Amino acid sequence: MGPQSTIAPADRQRLMAGHDEFLFPCARPYYRSPLVLEEAHGVWVKDMEGREYLDLFAGILTTSIGHCHPAVTNAVTRQMAQLGHTSTLYVTRNQIDVASRIADLAPGALTRSFFTNSGTEAVETAVTLACMSTGRSEVIALKLGYHGRSMLTTNLTAHAPWRPLPSSIAGIKHAMSPYPYRCPFKVPCDESCVDLFARDLEEVIETTTNGRPAALVAETIQGVGGFVVPPPGYFQKAAEIIRGAGGLLIIDEVQAGWGRSGGHWFGIEHWGVEPDIMVMAKGVANGFPVGVTTTRDEIAGSWTAKTISTFGGNPISMAAAAATLEVMIQEDTPARSAARGEQLGAALQELAARHDWIGEARGMGLMWGLEIVDGPESRRPDPSRAVALLEATKEEGLLIGTGGLKGHVIRIGPSMLIEEDELDAGITRLARACALVERRGAR
Ligand code: PMP
């Protein structure tokens, strides 16, 4: 970290007034007194008052190899001095380099990529492609899924608070989320429930569409939904059902990709299913804006209309992605996430056993959630306690996130290069924050 910031409280007030006056009011930062961040390295960030925080949320699972990783900083700096922008009307080395690395890492025959600037655009590209490839226009998504902020993707998203439009667009239907903690069939949820979740998907296709869906769009682990891990077997069945109806399987790996789920490069590989189209963003370029849609030859070839993304695949973002992928491969992020994930998971299970308002600790790799409830029997979501915990972690010098339909799930997803002692320090801070919340009896 560099020298301490000398910014005075008046500057903070001026900044916050500027935020309130010039930005859309819907762009709301975390915390009663929002953090103004000015510097970050690895898993540490510093605010404008010079206070340091251990970051277990990584800019929403995006600084996948840590803030300001030198390999990325150097690659981007070099690229900026050499060639900053061309548009996709010209061929550039970095784009081909990144696309070929993705073809190597992605499952099976997914070898062709289209680059955009966000997860939202990557999902838009995937759904448009599925419609062109199948000649159909109805799409199924899962309840509690999150897929972006555009008109199409807010409609795929199944959380009322994230859907801004006065009415829904036609042709998008939602099937049940395979959410074991809140399984409507059986508690505890087990493999027998998978058939029932799958049956619901079938029924949605049979009763709420024309029976000819273009695609099912699903996250492997629902991110904004609260790190919901489906029961084993769900995705095999879902793939069979959507393909049986003639549609494509679009898997959104925006949060779960690049080794985050531990042991595999992509979440869907845990269930042995090869998607038809895969969507990635967030962690692929360690914070640079990159969205990727990857698919098979014949599906990519079905996009015959003209298209262009001015900034998509630009040399600077692609330099960041190439450097990030190189580090992820060298460091073996799937293995690192699996190892650190065991450490994190065990600690969170212990915390859940200590506090009866933590209904469940769940996750895979370095993607773990705590379901905050009003009691172990009633299991009602308790968003106010989740907010109290978020504030308490800030007091303890720790950054985490929230999620879940009611904002009642704590989300933890640090850099995949986090060291064992750094993660231990984060767990200690989290445990102290939980004890604070317990003492205060926050409601
Ligand atoms: N899909 C998933 C699973 C996401 O979590 C997000 C972002 N939270 C998106 C798509 C949209 O990505 P972006 O915010 O980059 O547009």
Residues whose N, C-alpha, C, O or C-beta is under 5 A from the ligand:
A	BS01	PMP	S118 G119 T120 Y146 H147 G148 E219 G223 D252 V254 Q255 A281
